[in-house]
């Protein structure tokens, strides 16, 4: 049986050009550099966003697959000059439908917690999530999704200039602090995120299922208030 090269020669389709291995490697390296340059350019662009362009930029983001499964993006809501920045993990089903963080029962509990401190949603408080789009079925965010959304959260911190960050729940706390630890080990002391004091407490949705821990959450809020004062 004739070889492929012999058939091509018979048809007058020689010489047969082959891509050198080093050329293939070089193209792969160039693609990786291009992807890295693109990510850096995106991060730099987000770091220059003004408030009037922030929500639209989040809504147009296609950096991860969540843009294809969510209904609405959830950039954040509140006082853009707030002393308090509250950060949760990701939007849930109701947040995904309304485009606002912490609504429904968990949101009402959070509002009551704020009221006990003399605060209110939109008055010296800004509320956001690490992720701006809902993961399907409320699953745990994947590392690539967190990395894609982190520049937006960092820009919010820079724009707001909060005096204190309250991390709501284990996932948000571990993401912000870059660790893997329990709520019990993180509560009761002050951490820092980008130089801003950070206090960890329970997520309101968790408190709805574990009512006795509301007293512990109140202790966390008092620690946050003392830290800010």
Secondary structure, DSSP 8 states (H G I E B T S, - for coil): ---HHHHHHHTT--S-----HHHHHHHHHHHHHHHHHHHHHHHHHHTT--HHHHHHHHHH--SSGGGGT-SS----EE-TT-SEEEEES---HHHHHHT-SS-HHHHHHHHHHHHHTT-BTTBSEEEEES-SS--GGG----HHHHHHHHHHHHHHHHHH--SEEEEESHHHHHHHHTS---HHHHTTS-EEETTEEEEEE--HHHHHH-GGGHHHHHHHHHHHHHHH-
